[in-house]
Amino acid sequence: MNTADLDRLWQRAARRIVSIDVTGAHDPLPADLPNTTVRAIATLDDGARIELFSFGAHEPPCPTDQFVGLTVDEARRLMGAR
């Protein structure tokens, strides 16, 4: 990997989160689908949308507003520390 490749990787990781949409958060959990996954989709400052993380619908909700303003790496580290 050359310097330009490393710079592109750093720039991609350094993008900031401007909003987060949580899919499936308010959907009732069907009895026959106990492992339904909830996804946190982040919109970044360059307009890109990525899946930030996912968790089971049976897990406690995550306060996603704490991730706004962080980089993707910072948000994932913070989620991992929970």
OpenMM code with the backbone's topology and positions (N, CA, C; nanometers):
from openmm import Vec3, app, unit

residues = "MET ASN THR ALA ASP LEU ASP ARG LEU TRP GLN ARG ALA ALA ARG ARG ILE VAL SER ILE ASP VAL THR GLY ALA HIS ASP PRO LEU PRO ALA ASP LEU PRO ASN THR THR VAL ARG ALA ILE ALA THR LEU ASP ASP GLY ALA ARG ILE GLU LEU PHE SER PHE GLY ALA HIS GLU PRO PRO CYS PRO THR ASP GLN PHE VAL GLY LEU THR VAL ASP GLU ALA ARG ARG LEU MET GLY ALA ARG".split()
positions = [
    Vec3(0.0854, -0.1173, 0.0000),
    Vec3(0.0000, 0.0000, 0.0000),
    Vec3(0.0901, 0.1238, 0.0000),
    Vec3(0.0609, 0.2165, -0.0870),
    Vec3(0.1440, 0.3365, -0.0937),
    Vec3(0.0824, 0.4496, -0.0110),
    Vec3(0.1493, 0.5620, -0.0066),
    Vec3(0.1059, 0.6757, 0.0748),
    Vec3(-0.0307, 0.7280, 0.0320),
    Vec3(-0.0563, 0.7323, -0.0981),
    Vec3(-0.1857, 0.7813, -0.1471),
    Vec3(-0.2997, 0.6900, -0.1013),
    Vec3(-0.2763, 0.5589, -0.1034),
    Vec3(-0.3779, 0.4644, -0.0563),
    Vec3(-0.4059, 0.4849, 0.0923),
    Vec3(-0.3013, 0.5021, 0.1705),
    Vec3(-0.3182, 0.5250, 0.3139),
    Vec3(-0.3922, 0.6557, 0.3413),
    Vec3(-0.3614, 0.7584, 0.2633),
    Vec3(-0.4291, 0.8871, 0.2794),
    Vec3(-0.5779, 0.8744, 0.2499),
    Vec3(-0.6139, 0.8014, 0.1438),
    Vec3(-0.7551, 0.7802, 0.1104),
    Vec3(-0.8271, 0.7038, 0.2215),
    Vec3(-0.7629, 0.6025, 0.2765),
    Vec3(-0.8230, 0.5265, 0.3867),
    Vec3(-0.8461, 0.6160, 0.5079),
    Vec3(-0.7488, 0.7007, 0.5392),
    Vec3(-0.7632, 0.7901, 0.6541),
    Vec3(-0.8759, 0.8890, 0.6312),
    Vec3(-0.8820, 0.9465, 0.5106),
    Vec3(-0.9868, 1.0439, 0.4814),
    Vec3(-1.1248, 0.9804, 0.4906),
    Vec3(-1.1374, 0.8559, 0.4439),
    Vec3(-1.2661, 0.7878, 0.4511),
    Vec3(-1.3052, 0.7656, 0.5971),
    Vec3(-1.2102, 0.7255, 0.6800),
    Vec3(-1.2380, 0.6998, 0.8209),
    Vec3(-1.2649, 0.8289, 0.8981),
    Vec3(-1.2132, 0.9413, 0.8499),
    Vec3(-1.2248, 1.0676, 0.9220),
    Vec3(-1.3542, 1.1430, 0.8922),
    Vec3(-1.4377, 1.0909, 0.8033),
    Vec3(-1.5645, 1.1582, 0.7745),
    Vec3(-1.6510, 1.1595, 0.8998),
    Vec3(-1.7239, 1.2658, 0.9190),
    Vec3(-1.8055, 1.2833, 1.0397),
    Vec3(-1.9504, 1.2416, 1.0148),
    Vec3(-2.0131, 1.1907, 1.1180),
    Vec3(-2.1527, 1.1500, 1.1137),
    Vec3(-2.2399, 1.2737, 1.1363),
    Vec3(-2.3372, 1.2949, 1.0459),
    Vec3(-2.4271, 1.4094, 1.0609),
    Vec3(-2.5665, 1.3669, 1.1075),
    Vec3(-2.6045, 1.2427, 1.0815),
    Vec3(-2.7323, 1.1912, 1.1310),
    Vec3(-2.7307, 1.0391, 1.1271),
    Vec3(-2.8234, 0.9800, 1.2024),
    Vec3(-2.8351, 0.8344, 1.2068),
    Vec3(-2.9823, 0.7968, 1.1993),
    Vec3(-3.0121, 0.7019, 1.1117),
    Vec3(-3.1465, 0.6447, 1.1014),
    Vec3(-3.1384, 0.5027, 1.1559),
    Vec3(-3.2323, 0.4666, 1.2409),
    Vec3(-3.2359, 0.3322, 1.2965),
    Vec3(-3.3514, 0.2582, 1.2305),
    Vec3(-3.3187, 0.1507, 1.1575),
    Vec3(-3.4212, 0.0729, 1.0878),
    Vec3(-3.4774, -0.0330, 1.1804),
    Vec3(-3.6050, -0.0503, 1.1743),
    Vec3(-3.6691, -0.1553, 1.2521),
    Vec3(-3.6837, -0.1250, 1.3998),
    Vec3(-3.6465, -0.0077, 1.4448),
    Vec3(-3.6484, 0.0242, 1.5875),
    Vec3(-3.7886, 0.0287, 1.6446),
    Vec3(-3.8855, 0.0676, 1.5654),
    Vec3(-4.0213, 0.0820, 1.6168),
    Vec3(-4.1137, -0.0275, 1.5665),
    Vec3(-4.0577, -0.1219, 1.4910),
    Vec3(-4.1387, -0.2313, 1.4402),
    Vec3(-4.1623, -0.3329, 1.5514),
    Vec3(-4.2839, -0.3861, 1.5614),
    Vec3(-4.3069, -0.4901, 1.6616),
    Vec3(-4.2262, -0.6142, 1.6255),
    Vec3(-4.1773, -0.6832, 1.7245),
    Vec3(-4.0969, -0.8025, 1.7035),
    Vec3(-4.1888, -0.9219, 1.6811),
    Vec3(-4.1907, -0.9789, 1.5591),
    Vec3(-4.2767, -1.0936, 1.5333),
    Vec3(-4.2339, -1.2129, 1.6191),
    Vec3(-4.3310, -1.2888, 1.6672),
    Vec3(-4.3020, -1.4031, 1.7533),
    Vec3(-4.2175, -1.5086, 1.6819),
    Vec3(-4.2341, -1.5211, 1.5506),
    Vec3(-4.1592, -1.6231, 1.4775),
    Vec3(-4.0228, -1.5738, 1.4285),
    Vec3(-3.9864, -1.4482, 1.4558),
    Vec3(-3.8564, -1.3935, 1.4160),
    Vec3(-3.7859, -1.3314, 1.5370),
    Vec3(-3.7414, -1.4128, 1.6317),
    Vec3(-3.6813, -1.3571, 1.7528),
    Vec3(-3.5452, -1.2918, 1.7321),
    Vec3(-3.4814, -1.3163, 1.6194),
    Vec3(-3.3471, -1.2619, 1.5966),
    Vec3(-3.3466, -1.1491, 1.4943),
    Vec3(-3.4524, -1.0718, 1.4889),
    Vec3(-3.4595, -0.9596, 1.3966),
    Vec3(-3.3466, -0.8606, 1.4279),
    Vec3(-3.2822, -0.8133, 1.3243),
    Vec3(-3.1703, -0.7215, 1.3412),
    Vec3(-3.2140, -0.5782, 1.3185),
    Vec3(-3.1708, -0.4903, 1.4074),
    Vec3(-3.1925, -0.3470, 1.3947),
    Vec3(-3.0616, -0.2877, 1.3459),
    Vec3(-3.0677, -0.1993, 1.2469),
    Vec3(-2.9471, -0.1404, 1.1896),
    Vec3(-2.9444, 0.0105, 1.2110),
    Vec3(-2.8273, 0.0600, 1.2442),
    Vec3(-2.8060, 0.2045, 1.2555),
    Vec3(-2.7328, 0.2482, 1.1292),
    Vec3(-2.8019, 0.3253, 1.0458),
    Vec3(-2.7476, 0.3730, 0.9189),
    Vec3(-2.7056, 0.5189, 0.9380),
    Vec3(-2.5768, 0.5452, 0.9202),
    Vec3(-2.5233, 0.6799, 0.9405),
    Vec3(-2.5139, 0.7536, 0.8074),
    Vec3(-2.5517, 0.8808, 0.8092),
    Vec3(-2.5267, 0.9705, 0.6966),
    Vec3(-2.4046, 1.0519, 0.7341),
    Vec3(-2.3054, 1.0513, 0.6453),
    Vec3(-2.1789, 1.1191, 0.6717),
    Vec3(-2.1772, 1.2582, 0.6107),
    Vec3(-2.0785, 1.3372, 0.6486),
    Vec3(-2.0719, 1.4763, 0.6030),
    Vec3(-2.0505, 1.4909, 0.4527),
    Vec3(-2.0117, 1.3818, 0.3854),
    Vec3(-1.9982, 1.3882, 0.2397),
    Vec3(-2.1212, 1.3329, 0.1685),
    Vec3(-2.2284, 1.3006, 0.2461),
    Vec3(-2.3526, 1.2503, 0.1887),
    Vec3(-2.3599, 1.0986, 0.1793),
    Vec3(-2.2501, 1.0304, 0.2021),
    Vec3(-2.2503, 0.8840, 0.1966),
    Vec3(-2.3322, 0.8280, 0.3121),
    Vec3(-2.3930, 0.7117, 0.2880),
    Vec3(-2.4691, 0.6428, 0.3933),
    Vec3(-2.4060, 0.5053, 0.4125),
    Vec3(-2.3780, 0.4720, 0.5381),
    Vec3(-2.3180, 0.3427, 0.5684),
    Vec3(-2.3879, 0.2821, 0.6898),
    Vec3(-2.3790, 0.1496, 0.6978),
    Vec3(-2.4282, 0.0828, 0.8181),
    Vec3(-2.3212, 0.0985, 0.9244),
    Vec3(-2.3551, 0.1665, 1.0296),
    Vec3(-2.2604, 0.1933, 1.1370),
    Vec3(-2.2456, 0.0709, 1.2260),
    Vec3(-2.3589, 0.0140, 1.2641),
    Vec3(-2.3586, -0.1087, 1.3420),
    Vec3(-2.4997, -0.1674, 1.3391),
    Vec3(-2.5113, -0.2885, 1.3877),
    Vec3(-2.6420, -0.3523, 1.3989),
    Vec3(-2.6484, -0.4255, 1.5323),
    Vec3(-2.7703, -0.4510, 1.5758),
    Vec3(-2.7890, -0.5225, 1.7012),
    Vec3(-2.9246, -0.5908, 1.6965),
    Vec3(-2.9460, -0.6863, 1.7849),
    Vec3(-3.0719, -0.7587, 1.7887),
    Vec3(-3.1837, -0.6715, 1.8414),
    Vec3(-3.3031, -0.6916, 1.7881),
    Vec3(-3.4185, -0.6116, 1.8302),
    Vec3(-3.4523, -0.6347, 1.9766),
    Vec3(-3.4070, -0.7456, 2.0328),
    Vec3(-3.4337, -0.7758, 2.1733),
    Vec3(-3.3378, -0.7025, 2.2672),
    Vec3(-3.2291, -0.6448, 2.2112),
    Vec3(-3.1319, -0.5725, 2.2932),
    Vec3(-3.1849, -0.4334, 2.3272),
    Vec3(-3.1355, -0.3741, 2.4361),
    Vec3(-3.1806, -0.2386, 2.4712),
    Vec3(-3.1461, -0.1394, 2.3603),
    Vec3(-3.2317, -0.0404, 2.3387),
    Vec3(-3.2025, 0.0584, 2.2342),
    Vec3(-3.0762, 0.1379, 2.2649),
    Vec3(-3.0128, 0.1802, 2.1595),
    Vec3(-2.8887, 0.2566, 2.1715),
    Vec3(-2.9200, 0.4038, 2.1457),
    Vec3(-2.8787, 0.4935, 2.2339),
    Vec3(-2.9021, 0.6370, 2.2097),
    Vec3(-2.8106, 0.6871, 2.0981),
    Vec3(-2.8618, 0.6890, 1.9761),
    Vec3(-2.7784, 0.7180, 1.8596),
    Vec3(-2.7344, 0.8630, 1.8494),
    Vec3(-2.8014, 0.9553, 1.9191),
    Vec3(-2.7629, 1.0963, 1.9086),
    Vec3(-2.6217, 1.1209, 1.9622),
    Vec3(-2.5709, 1.0314, 2.0455),
    Vec3(-2.4349, 1.0478, 2.0981),
    Vec3(-2.3275, 1.0249, 1.9911),
    Vec3(-2.3647, 0.9675, 1.8762),
    Vec3(-2.2687, 0.9398, 1.7697),
    Vec3(-2.2568, 1.0526, 1.6682),
    Vec3(-2.3530, 1.1446, 1.6654),
    Vec3(-2.3493, 1.2560, 1.5702),
    Vec3(-2.2288, 1.3443, 1.6021),
    Vec3(-2.1512, 1.3745, 1.4990),
    Vec3(-2.0309, 1.4559, 1.5147),
    Vec3(-1.9036, 1.3743, 1.5265),
    Vec3(-1.9178, 1.2446, 1.5520),
    Vec3(-1.8002, 1.1587, 1.5623),
    Vec3(-1.7616, 1.1043, 1.4257),
    Vec3(-1.6393, 1.0543, 1.4143),
    Vec3(-1.6013, 0.9820, 1.2932),
    Vec3(-1.6591, 0.8413, 1.3040),
    Vec3(-1.6583, 0.7692, 1.1934),
    Vec3(-1.7081, 0.6319, 1.1922),
    Vec3(-1.6282, 0.5470, 1.2911),
    Vec3(-1.4966, 0.5596, 1.2898),
    Vec3(-1.4125, 0.4816, 1.3811),
    Vec3(-1.4422, 0.5151, 1.5273),
    Vec3(-1.4577, 0.6426, 1.5580),
    Vec3(-1.4879, 0.6832, 1.6958),
    Vec3(-1.6218, 0.6245, 1.7416),
    Vec3(-1.7216, 0.6304, 1.6543),
    Vec3(-1.8549, 0.5796, 1.6889),
    Vec3(-1.8514, 0.4291, 1.7111),
    Vec3(-1.7799, 0.3574, 1.6266),
    Vec3(-1.7715, 0.2121, 1.6426),
    Vec3(-1.6957, 0.1740, 1.7693),
    Vec3(-1.5925, 0.2485, 1.8020),
    Vec3(-1.5202, 0.2217, 1.9286),
    Vec3(-1.6103, 0.2483, 2.0477),
    Vec3(-1.6865, 0.3580, 2.0414),
    Vec3(-1.7779, 0.3914, 2.1512),
    Vec3(-1.8862, 0.2836, 2.1652),
    Vec3(-1.9386, 0.2356, 2.0546),
    Vec3(-2.0410, 0.1313, 2.0590),
    Vec3(-1.9805, 0.0029, 2.1162),
    Vec3(-1.8588, -0.0271, 2.0799),
    Vec3(-1.7927, -0.1474, 2.1309),
    Vec3(-1.7674, -0.1409, 2.2803),
    Vec3(-1.7528, -0.0200, 2.3329),
    Vec3(-1.7257, -0.0013, 2.4756),
    Vec3(-1.8524, -0.0148, 2.5593),
    Vec3(-1.9681, -0.0081, 2.4949),
    Vec3(-2.0957, -0.0195, 2.5679),
    Vec3(-2.1150, -0.1558, 2.6208),
] * unit.nanometer
topology = app.Topology()
chain = topology.addChain("A")
for resn in residues:
    res = topology.addResidue(resn, chain)
    for name in ("N", "CA", "C"):
        topology.addAtom(name, app.Element.getBySymbol(name[0]), res)
